[in-house]
Every structure is written in C-alpha cells, then in structure tokens.
Amino acid sequence: MSSLVKEKKISAVMAIHDLNLASRFSDKLVMLKDGKVYAAGEPKALLNEVNIGQVYGIEAMVMNAMGRPYVVPLRSLTEAAVCD
C-alpha cells in the first residue's frame, strides 16, 4: 500500500486501534477522544505517555523501535490510582 501511495502521489486513510501498527505504517496520526480530535501529527510527536494516558486511560511506556515509537501498555490509570 505504501508503495502505491508514493507511486501515485495519493493519500490513504485507515482506522486502526493498534498504536504500534499505526506507528509502523503511518506518516501522520490523528488521536480521537470523545469523538473529537485530541492531537494530530507524526507518530514520534504524538505517541507519548501523556497523550496515551489522556486518550486511552492507561499507563504506558513508549520506547524507540527501529526509529518509531513502540507502545507497551502497563496498566489502566484507575488501577494505578488504587495501587499507588
């Protein structure tokens, strides 16, 4: 798909909930929260612990894998509040 997009100079839009797949195959992301745009931009700028916590309600660790963000979910923020 990415070679077709580059060859034809077109855009492709996909809806995906797996942040690691989105990071791997997307040049730009849009994060939605409560049906509204929360943030938009490149995966490196968007996929961080703060944004993931705000949008998905989870504590996560974000690492660099092959030059792209890689998200490791740790626990829900409600679980974290009870445990801490």
C-alpha positions in Angstrom: 0.0 0.0 0.0 2.7 2.5 0.9 4.5 2.0 -2.4 1.2 2.6 -4.3 0.6 5.8 -2.3 4.1 7.1 -3.1 3.9 6.0 -6.8 0.5 7.5 -7.4 1.1 10.5 -5.1 -2.2 9.9 -3.3 -3.3 9.7 0.3 -4.6 6.6 2.1 -6.7 6.8 5.3 -7.1 3.9 7.7 -8.8 3.5 11.1 -6.7 1.4 13.4 -6.7 0.9 17.1 -3.3 -0.8 17.4 -0.9 2.0 18.2 2.2 0.0 17.2 0.8 -0.8 13.8 -0.3 2.8 13.3 3.2 3.9 14.3 4.8 1.5 11.9 2.7 2.1 8.8 1.6 5.8 9.1 3.3 9.1 8.3 0.6 11.0 10.2 -1.8 10.1 13.0 -5.0 11.6 14.4 -5.9 10.7 18.0 -9.5 11.0 18.9 -11.0 11.4 22.4 -14.8 11.5 23.0 -15.4 11.9 19.2 -13.1 14.9 18.8 -9.6 15.4 17.6 -7.3 15.3 20.6 -4.0 15.5 18.7 -2.7 15.2 15.1 0.8 14.8 13.7 3.7 12.5 13.2 3.8 9.3 15.4 7.1 10.4 17.1 5.3 13.6 18.3 2.0 12.0 19.3 2.8 8.7 20.8 3.9 9.5 24.3 2.9 8.6 27.8 0.9 11.7 28.4 -1.2 11.5 25.2 -1.8 7.8 25.6 -2.9 8.3 29.2 -5.3 11.0 28.3 -6.9 9.3 25.3 -6.9 5.6 26.4 -6.8 5.9 30.2 -3.8 3.6 30.5 -0.3 3.9 31.9 2.2 3.0 29.1 5.8 3.0 28.3 6.9 4.3 24.9 10.2 3.1 23.5 12.1 3.6 20.3 12.0 0.5 18.0 13.6 0.8 14.5 13.2 4.6 14.6 9.5 4.5 15.5 7.6 4.7 18.8 6.7 1.4 20.3 3.9 1.4 23.0 3.9 -1.1 25.9 0.7 -0.9 27.9 1.4 -1.3 31.6 -2.0 -0.8 33.4 -5.1 1.2 33.5 -4.9 4.6 35.2 -7.8 3.6 37.5 -5.8 0.5 38.6 -2.7 2.7 39.0 -4.6 5.1 41.3 -5.8 2.2 43.5 -2.4 0.6 43.7 -0.3 3.7 44.4 
